[in-house]
Amino acid sequence: MEEPIIQPEENKEPSFVKTTEGEEKKEDELSKCQRELSSALKERDEYLDGWKRAKAELINYKKDEVKRFEEVIKLSNEELIKALLLVLNSFDLGLASLEKEGLAQKGMYLIRSQLRDILKSYGLEEIAISAGQIFDPKIQEAVAEIESDQPSGTVIEEIEKGYLLNGRVIRPTRVKISK
């Protein structure tokens, strides 16, 4: 049922205006819609923030994977290079055993030089060690301790060369150190 609206007298302001039941329902629906809109906007913002975080994480993941893949590629030849180091050592031993200078010796030096150049182009570096250095277990392997007038832990002699592949030790230098 609708209640009648009281009309004010002509020159007088109304002290209050009664609303109808239909108008109250419209106001309730309007405030309900506003609450739903506010809730939907809040939910939208939460989803948008989550999506942005997920997108940033994916971008970071892709960057990390590219770096990891590049590292794998750099070190993928490690086993091949380790095997070739045995050949390089054999050349060094063969050259050390030759006593005369001749064509065979020059040929062996040339082959060794070519092999070293190829390995260097793939990121191989010799570890430089000299007698009198302090022993460094990160890049050296002690194969013997001998009595010496040098301080304890000093490199006395290099037994076998060590190598780095792209900055990573793939074979430590084998050395004799003082007791």
Sequence and secondary structure as in RCSB ss.txt:
>XXXX:A:sequence
MEEPIIQPEENKEPSFVKTTEGEEKKEDELSKCQRELSSALKERDEYLDGWKRAKAELINYKKDEVKRFEEVIKL
SNEELIKALLLVLNSFDLGLASLEKEGLAQKGMYLIRSQLRDILKSYGLEEIAISAGQIFDPKIQEAVAEIESDQ
PSGTVIEEIEKGYLLNGRVIRPTRVKISK
>XXXX:A:secstr
         TTS  S     HHHHHHHHHHHHHHHHHHHHHHHHHHHHHHHHHHHHHHHHHHHHHHHHHHHHHHH
TTHHHHHHHHHHHHHHHHHHHH  S SHHHHHHHHHHHHHHHHHHHTTEEEE   TT B  TTTEEEEEEE  SS
 TTBEEEEEE EEEETTEEEE EEEEEE 
